[in-house]
């Protein structure tokens, strides 16, 4: 089921693959390029390249999603480069930062994966993690504010990290980056 | 150590991974870790998650996950359907050209040689792919293939001025501009197939001008292999 060539060879197949991976590809492109129009263009270009190179896709080597993300990464780099060539015109058309070049793309990918994973947490887990980590607030303060024991906040942070790990792995994140 | 101890220390694992644990708690956990491979493995996993957190800005997606425009699914389906059609058309044209070349060879060897040069680089090549630098809101991509009558350009463009006329051009190695045709602009994505009467190997540049002869899109083509 998770192979590119037969799946992308007809409209129904394209619809299926888009439904499974399109929105994520779009969000990653939007995060990288900062422009909705360009993000749409990037998704279309990703599907065209995937279809053109479908005979090089080997599902023994990885999932369709991993493969599509490898392609969208290159598309984003190409689109950013193309845009960087004409900064004056780019700003005229109202496009703004960030412009991504190769070295940044891995960081943007991780940032996007973490942000996407944060959204998949339950509100309780996310709030605990945001308060303790991003706002650097002491556990006891967060506990008092929420009206729960300090152990509960710690336990929510622990489960938030566990859930983040799972969500990140689903998004193709790997430790060794 | 028992799994009961592991359960009790679990909450501390999160705090230690994030680097904000109470020193006494951390000390107790470290003592436990010496004898517990499971908890050591878990701390390693959580610590690498914690290390990735600073890359993100949690406020960025505060409104939930952005949804792509509902039209994008259709655009992707249409785009691939059109790319498939363009590829089939180019393949048919090459087949016709090959037949013509074989017939011609019996009569005029010179003609066959020229036709062969046109046919040779194609094979099952996916074509030359160009993504244009975005200009003034217009974005475009093109696939160029060797066709029977010249270079077939499968052109995908969006963000043009609605209703304006545009020209698509190729520039040859000699610097001549060869028109692939005219088309009417649309803001929505449009797919076009046009042909410029030069061989792909001879094309150096692909560009689009508007009705006032201003260059709207412009890319150099990779040198022929």
Interface residues (C-beta under 8 A of the other chain):
Chain A: X8 X9 X11 X14 X15 X18 X19 X22 X23 X26 X27 X30 X31 X36 X37 X38 X39 X40 X41 X43 X44 X45 X47 X48 X49 X51 X52 X53 X75 X78 X79 X82 X83 X85 X86 X89 X90 X92 X93 X94 X95 X107 X110 X111 X113 X114 X115 X116 X118 X119 X126 X129 X130 X132 X133 X134 X136 X138 X139 X151 X154 X155 X157 X158 X159 X160 X161 X162 X164 X165 X168 X173 X175
Chain B: X10 X11 X12 X13 X14 X15 X17 X18 X20 X45 X46 X48 X49 X50 X52 X53 X55 X56 X57 X58 X60 X61 X64 X65 X66 X67 X68 X69 X72 X73 X75 X76 X77 X79 X80 X81 X83 X84 X126 X127 X129 X131 X132 X133 X134 X135 X136 X137 X139 X141 X143 X156 X158 X159 X189
